Amino acid sequence: MSDEVNTRWPVVALAIASGMIAAAAMGKVPPAVGLLRQEYSLSLVYAGWIVSIFSALIMVTGVGFGALADRYGLRTALLAGLWAQVSAGLVAVLASSPLILLGTRLIEGVGFLAVGVAAPGIIIAASAPRDRSWSLGLWSVYVPVGISLAMVSAMLALDLLGWRGLWMIFAALAAMLALIGHWLLPHGPGPAAQGAATGNLLAVLQRPGSWLLAGSFTAYTLMWISIMAWLPTYLTDQREMTVAGASLLTAVTVAANVPGNLLGTWLLHRRWHGGTIAALSAVIMGFSIFVVFDGRFSDGVRYGSCLIFSCAGGMLPAAILGTSRLHVPDPQRISTINGLIIQGSHLGLFTGPLLVAMVVTAQGSWESVQLYMVGCALIALVLSWWLRQVESRQVQGSPLMPKGTGR
């Protein structure tokens, strides 16, 4: 599928769009929780599991799915992931019990994971060496764009179509992309990794850069998802905003991540090291989050800092996902390392909101979260700078890195 001269941009676009639609499964549920609780008489705890079981599954299985994708084929994994999203959406629409609904969330998690681990390898195979920093950096927008798309769609569709209509919209989009993929993706988009899936896994886990990539992403998502998850509650409870207004401001904050993704991609194209970009992102996030949780500043300044926080944070996923290829022993194990990265990100997605809730409950104020969040930024900074040192040693030996110096 790779062309030594020209990048197959339609294939790259398909892979990125598939990631966006898969990620929309994370963003479509929170706005619909009220309707789901009302229809099924759900407790708050059960509703919480419908939201979080998606990340709980990925948190413990990501790297294993990546190894399987490397072993059995990227095309198969991506298309299977899209059809899993379609199936889960259709079953959920017909669900007569909350247990079935919970089961469909597990299937959506499997679908998201299959797409997430396979798409980067497909993008690499479709990209000319000179374009890989661009194409992989662009891939980093798939989560914020997918979540923003789901949140905006929910605002428009829930009142008119209900939650079932929203589910059907995204099932239809996933089916459309799967059909295009069957036509556009040639069989065998890349050579399968030799040996068993466990061998692929061990080969990646033995490399320190793999753990630093995943750890940096975990520290980032611990901060980012905590803001995105609790900002609506803070705005409605503490600032007495309407639910619609709070949802809109949160959607804008999520969308602010995308310019940061693009900036990080541009810096990669300018030969900056991924670790350097991630460290810069962590520094800006730390300073901006300090303002967000400081009650001495006005609401406008604090919300502006939220936007800076999200935008600067977007550079880190671009840096991590755009340079993951440098930390694999060969190109055929790219899905395994991306599975580990996704697993690390969902560790943060799963535990971040819970940890913030525990801090606020124990201390009695939202401002008490400041120290915890700045601490996460410091951890991200240390891991990113360590990654910078590892990357400097490995960059010349990577089979997927074009020649050139880095910063």
C-alpha positions as CSV (number, residue, x, y, z in Angstrom):
1,M,0.0,0.0,0.0
2,S,2.9,2.3,0.5
3,D,4.3,4.3,-2.4
4,E,7.9,5.5,-2.3
5,V,7.0,8.7,-4.2
6,N,3.5,9.8,-3.4
7,T,1.4,9.5,-0.3
8,R,-2.0,8.0,-0.7
9,W,-4.0,10.7,1.0
10,P,-7.4,9.1,0.5
11,V,-6.2,6.2,2.6
12,V,-4.8,8.5,5.2
13,A,-8.0,10.4,5.3
14,L,-10.1,7.2,5.7
15,A,-7.9,6.1,8.6
16,I,-8.2,9.4,10.4
17,A,-12.0,9.6,9.8
18,S,-12.4,6.1,11.1
19,G,-10.6,7.1,14.3
20,M,-12.8,10.1,14.7
21,I,-16.0,8.1,14.4
22,A,-14.7,5.5,16.7
23,A,-13.7,8.2,19.2
24,A,-17.2,9.7,19.0
25,A,-18.4,6.7,21.0
26,M,-16.7,8.4,24.0
27,G,-18.3,11.7,23.5
28,K,-21.9,10.7,22.7
29,V,-22.8,9.2,26.1
30,P,-22.2,12.0,28.7
31,P,-24.8,14.3,27.1
32,A,-27.3,11.4,26.9
33,V,-26.8,10.2,30.4
34,G,-29.9,12.0,31.7
35,L,-32.2,10.4,29.0
36,L,-30.7,6.9,29.7
37,R,-31.2,7.2,33.4
38,Q,-34.8,8.3,32.9
39,E,-35.7,5.5,30.5
40,Y,-34.0,2.7,32.3
41,S,-34.3,4.0,35.9
42,L,-30.5,3.8,36.3
43,S,-28.7,4.7,39.4
44,L,-25.9,7.2,39.2
45,V,-23.3,4.4,39.7
46,Y,-24.7,2.3,36.9
47,A,-24.8,5.3,34.6
48,G,-21.2,5.9,35.5
49,W,-20.3,2.4,34.4
50,I,-22.0,3.0,31.1
51,V,-19.7,6.0,30.6
52,S,-16.5,4.5,32.0
53,I,-16.6,0.8,31.1
54,F,-15.4,1.8,27.6
55,S,-12.1,3.1,29.0
56,A,-11.9,0.3,31.6
57,L,-11.8,-2.3,28.8
58,I,-9.1,-0.4,26.9
59,M,-7.1,0.3,30.0
60,V,-6.4,-3.4,30.5
61,T,-6.4,-4.8,26.9
62,G,-4.8,-2.1,24.6
63,V,-1.4,-3.5,24.1
64,G,-2.7,-7.0,23.5
65,F,-5.1,-5.8,20.8
66,G,-2.2,-4.0,19.2
67,A,-0.1,-7.2,19.1
68,L,-3.0,-9.1,17.5
69,A,-3.5,-6.4,14.9
70,D,0.2,-6.6,14.0
71,R,0.0,-10.4,13.8
72,Y,-3.2,-10.7,11.7
73,G,-3.4,-7.6,9.6
74,L,-4.2,-3.9,9.9
75,R,-6.9,-3.9,7.2
76,T,-8.7,-6.6,9.0
77,A,-8.4,-4.9,12.4
78,L,-9.7,-1.5,11.2
79,L,-12.6,-2.9,9.3
80,A,-13.6,-5.2,12.1
81,G,-13.4,-2.3,14.5
82,L,-15.8,-0.2,12.3
83,W,-18.3,-3.1,12.0
84,A,-18.1,-3.6,15.7
85,Q,-19.2,0.0,16.2
86,V,-22.0,-0.5,13.8
87,S,-23.2,-3.7,15.5
88,A,-23.0,-2.1,18.9
89,G,-25.1,0.9,17.8
90,L,-27.8,-1.2,16.3
91,V,-28.1,-3.5,19.3
92,A,-28.2,-0.6,21.7
93,V,-31.1,1.0,19.7
94,L,-33.0,-2.3,20.3
95,A,-31.9,-2.8,23.9
96,S,-34.7,-3.5,26.3
97,S,-32.5,-3.7,29.4
98,P,-29.6,-1.7,30.9
99,L,-27.4,-4.8,30.9
100,I,-27.6,-5.1,27.1
101,L,-26.8,-1.4,26.9
102,L,-23.7,-1.9,29.1
103,G,-22.7,-4.8,26.8
104,T,-22.9,-2.7,23.7
105,R,-20.5,-0.2,25.4
106,L,-18.0,-3.1,25.7
107,I,-18.4,-3.8,22.0
108,E,-17.9,-0.2,21.2
109,G,-14.7,-0.2,23.3
110,V,-13.4,-3.2,21.3
111,G,-14.3,-1.4,18.0
112,F,-12.5,1.8,19.1
113,L,-9.4,-0.1,20.2
114,A,-9.2,-2.1,16.9
115,V,-9.4,1.1,14.9
116,G,-7.0,3.0,17.2
117,V,-4.2,0.4,17.0
118,A,-4.6,-0.3,13.3
119,A,-5.0,3.1,11.8
120,P,-1.4,4.4,12.5
121,G,0.1,1.4,10.7
122,I,-2.2,2.0,7.8
123,I,-1.2,5.7,7.7
124,I,2.5,4.8,7.8
125,A,2.1,2.3,5.0
126,A,0.2,4.8,2.9
127,S,2.6,7.7,3.5
128,A,5.8,8.6,1.7
129,P,8.7,9.0,4.2
130,R,8.7,12.8,3.7
131,D,5.0,13.0,4.7
132,R,4.9,10.6,7.7
133,S,5.4,13.4,10.3
134,W,2.4,15.2,8.8
135,S,0.2,12.2,8.4
136,L,0.8,10.7,11.8
137,G,0.6,14.2,13.4
138,L,-2.8,14.7,11.7
139,W,-3.9,11.4,13.1
140,S,-3.6,12.9,16.6
141,V,-6.7,15.0,16.1
142,Y,-9.0,11.9,16.0
143,V,-9.9,11.9,19.7
144,P,-10.7,15.6,20.3
145,V,-12.5,15.9,16.9
146,G,-14.5,12.8,17.5
147,I,-15.5,13.8,21.0
148,S,-16.4,17.4,19.8
149,L,-18.4,16.0,16.9
150,A,-20.3,13.8,19.2
151,M,-21.0,16.5,21.7
152,V,-22.2,19.0,19.1
153,S,-24.3,16.3,17.4
154,A,-25.8,15.5,20.8
155,M,-26.8,19.1,21.4
156,L,-28.6,19.2,18.0
157,A,-30.0,15.6,17.9
158,L,-31.1,14.6,21.4
159,D,-34.1,16.8,21.6
160,L,-35.3,15.9,18.1
161,L,-34.3,12.3,17.7
162,G,-33.6,11.1,21.3
163,W,-30.5,9.1,22.2
164,R,-31.4,6.2,19.8
165,G,-31.4,8.6,16.9
166,L,-27.9,9.8,17.9
167,W,-26.7,6.3,18.1
168,M,-28.1,5.5,14.7
169,I,-26.3,8.5,13.2
170,F,-22.9,7.3,14.3
171,A,-23.6,3.7,13.4
172,A,-24.5,4.9,9.9
173,L,-21.3,6.9,9.6
174,A,-19.2,3.9,10.8
175,A,-20.9,1.7,8.2
176,M,-20.3,4.2,5.4
177,L,-16.5,4.3,6.3
178,A,-16.4,0.5,6.6
179,L,-17.8,0.1,3.1
180,I,-15.4,2.7,1.7
181,G,-12.6,0.9,3.5
182,H,-13.5,-2.5,1.8
183,W,-13.2,-0.7,-1.5
184,L,-10.2,1.5,-0.8
185,L,-7.9,-0.6,1.3
186,P,-6.1,-3.3,-0.6
187,H,-5.8,-6.7,1.2
188,G,-2.7,-6.8,3.3
189,P,-1.9,-3.1,3.9
190,G,1.5,-4.2,5.3
191,P,3.5,-7.3,6.1
192,A,2.4,-9.1,9.2
193,A,4.8,-9.2,12.0
194,Q,6.6,-12.5,12.2
195,G,6.0,-14.8,15.2
196,A,3.2,-15.0,17.7
197,A,1.4,-12.0,19.1
198,T,3.2,-12.5,22.4
199,G,6.5,-12.2,20.6
200,N,5.5,-8.9,19.2
201,L,4.4,-7.7,22.6
202,L,7.6,-8.6,24.3
203,A,9.7,-7.0,21.6
204,V,8.0,-3.7,22.2
205,L,7.8,-3.8,26.0
206,Q,11.6,-4.3,26.2
207,R,12.1,-0.9,24.7
208,P,12.2,2.0,27.3
209,G,10.7,4.5,24.9
210,S,7.5,2.5,24.8
211,W,6.9,3.0,28.5
212,L,7.8,6.7,28.3
213,L,5.4,7.3,25.5
214,A,2.6,5.6,27.4
215,G,3.5,7.2,30.7
216,S,3.6,10.7,29.1
217,F,0.2,10.1,27.6
218,T,-1.2,8.9,30.9
219,A,-0.1,12.1,32.7
220,Y,-1.6,14.2,29.9
221,T,-5.0,12.5,29.9
222,L,-5.1,12.6,33.7
223,M,-5.2,16.4,33.4
224,W,-7.1,16.8,30.2
225,I,-10.1,14.5,30.8
226,S,-10.4,15.8,34.4
227,I,-11.1,19.3,33.0
228,M,-13.4,18.1,30.2
229,A,-15.4,15.8,32.5
230,W,-15.9,18.2,35.4
231,L,-16.1,21.6,33.6
232,P,-19.9,21.3,32.9
233,T,-20.6,20.4,36.5
234,Y,-18.4,23.2,37.8
235,L,-20.1,25.8,35.5
236,T,-23.6,24.7,36.4
237,D,-23.1,24.2,40.1
238,Q,-20.5,27.0,40.9
239,R,-21.3,29.6,38.2
240,E,-25.0,28.8,37.8
241,M,-24.8,28.4,34.0
242,T,-27.5,26.6,32.1
243,V,-26.8,23.1,31.0
244,A,-26.7,24.1,27.3
245,G,-24.3,27.0,28.0
246,A,-22.0,24.8,30.1
247,S,-22.1,22.1,27.4
248,L,-21.2,24.6,24.7
249,L,-18.2,26.0,26.6
250,T,-17.0,22.5,27.3
251,A,-17.3,21.6,23.6
252,V,-15.3,24.7,22.7
253,T,-12.6,23.7,25.2
254,V,-12.4,20.2,23.7
255,A,-12.2,21.6,20.2
256,A,-9.3,23.9,21.3
257,N,-7.2,20.7,21.5
258,V,-7.2,20.5,17.7
259,P,-5.1,23.6,16.9
260,G,-2.6,22.2,19.4
261,N,-2.5,18.9,17.5
262,L,-1.8,20.8,14.3
263,L,0.9,22.9,15.9
264,G,2.6,19.8,17.3
265,T,2.4,18.2,13.8
266,W,4.0,21.3,12.3
267,L,6.8,21.2,14.8
268,L,7.4,17.5,14.0
269,H,7.6,18.4,10.4
270,R,10.2,21.1,11.3
271,R,12.3,18.2,12.8
272,W,11.6,18.9,16.5
273,H,12.0,15.9,18.7
274,G,8.7,14.5,20.0
275,G,10.0,14.6,23.6
276,T,10.8,18.3,23.2
277,I,7.3,19.1,21.9
278,A,5.8,17.0,24.7
279,A,7.9,18.8,27.3
280,L,6.9,22.2,26.0
281,S,3.2,21.1,26.1
282,A,3.6,20.0,29.7
283,V,5.1,23.3,30.8
284,I,2.4,25.4,29.2
285,M,-0.3,23.1,30.6
286,G,1.2,23.4,34.1
287,F,1.2,27.2,34.1
288,S,-2.3,27.5,32.6
289,I,-3.9,25.0,34.9
290,F,-2.4,26.9,37.9
291,V,-4.6,29.9,36.7
292,V,-7.6,27.8,36.0
293,F,-7.9,26.7,39.6
294,D,-6.9,30.0,41.2
295,G,-10.0,31.8,42.5
296,R,-8.2,35.2,42.5
297,F,-8.6,35.5,38.8
298,S,-11.8,36.5,37.0
299,D,-14.0,33.9,35.3
300,G,-13.0,35.2,31.8
301,V,-9.3,34.8,32.6
302,R,-9.8,31.3,34.0
303,Y,-11.8,30.1,31.1
304,G,-9.2,31.6,28.7
305,S,-6.6,29.6,30.6
306,C,-8.8,26.5,30.0
307,L,-8.6,27.1,26.3
308,I,-4.8,27.6,26.5
309,F,-4.5,24.4,28.6
310,S,-6.4,22.4,26.0
311,C,-4.7,23.9,23.0
312,A,-1.2,23.5,24.4
313,G,-2.1,20.0,25.6
314,G,-2.9,19.0,22.0
315,M,0.8,19.2,21.1
316,L,1.6,16.2,23.3
317,P,-0.6,13.6,21.5
318,A,0.7,14.9,18.2
319,A,4.3,14.4,19.5
320,I,3.7,11.0,21.0
321,L,1.7,9.5,18.2
322,G,3.8,11.2,15.5
323,T,7.1,9.6,16.9
324,S,5.9,6.3,18.2
325,R,7.4,4.7,15.0
326,L,10.8,5.5,16.4
327,H,10.5,3.2,19.3
328,V,9.6,-0.1,17.6
329,P,12.1,-2.7,16.6
330,D,10.7,-2.8,13.0
331,P,7.8,-1.3,11.1
332,Q,5.6,-4.4,11.5
333,R,5.1,-3.8,15.2
334,I,3.7,-0.3,15.1
335,S,0.2,-1.4,16.2
336,T,1.6,-3.0,19.3
337,I,3.2,0.2,20.6
338,N,0.1,2.2,19.7
339,G,-1.9,-0.3,21.7
340,L,0.3,0.4,24.7
341,I,-0.1,4.2,24.1
342,I,-3.9,3.9,23.9
343,Q,-3.8,1.7,27.0
344,G,-1.9,4.4,28.9
345,S,-4.2,7.2,27.7
346,H,-7.3,5.3,28.9
347,L,-5.7,4.7,32.3
348,G,-5.7,8.5,32.6
349,L,-9.2,8.8,31.1
350,F,-10.6,6.2,33.6
351,T,-8.9,7.4,36.7
352,G,-8.6,11.2,36.2
353,P,-12.2,12.2,36.9
354,L,-12.3,9.9,39.9
355,L,-9.2,11.3,41.4
356,V,-10.4,14.8,41.0
357,A,-13.7,13.9,42.6
358,M,-11.9,12.4,45.6
359,V,-9.7,15.5,46.0
360,V,-12.6,17.9,45.8
361,T,-14.7,15.8,48.2
362,A,-11.8,15.5,50.7
363,Q,-10.8,19.2,50.6
364,G,-14.2,20.7,50.0
365,S,-13.3,23.1,47.1
366,W,-12.4,22.9,43.4
367,E,-9.4,25.1,44.0
368,S,-7.8,22.2,46.0
369,V,-7.3,20.3,42.7
370,Q,-4.6,22.8,41.7
371,L,-1.7,21.0,43.4
372,Y,-2.8,17.6,42.0
373,M,-3.1,18.9,38.4
374,V,0.2,20.8,38.5
375,G,1.8,17.6,39.8
376,C,0.6,15.7,36.8
377,A,2.1,18.4,34.6
378,L,5.4,18.0,36.3
379,I,5.3,14.2,35.8
380,A,4.5,14.7,32.1
381,L,7.5,17.1,31.9
382,V,10.0,14.7,33.5
383,L,8.8,11.8,31.3
384,S,8.8,13.9,28.2
385,W,12.4,15.1,28.8
386,W,13.5,11.5,29.5
387,L,11.8,10.5,26.3
388,R,13.8,13.3,24.5
389,Q,17.0,11.7,25.6
390,V,16.0,8.2,24.5
391,E,14.7,9.5,21.2
392,S,18.0,11.3,20.5
393,R,19.8,7.9,20.8
394,Q,17.4,6.0,18.7
395,V,16.4,8.4,16.0
396,Q,19.3,7.6,13.7
397,G,18.7,3.8,13.9
398,S,14.9,3.9,13.3
399,P,13.8,2.2,10.1
400,L,10.9,4.7,9.8
401,M,12.7,8.0,10.4
402,P,13.7,10.2,7.5
403,K,17.2,11.7,7.7
404,G,17.6,15.0,9.4
405,T,18.5,16.7,12.6
406,G,16.1,17.4,15.4
407,R,15.7,19.9,18.2
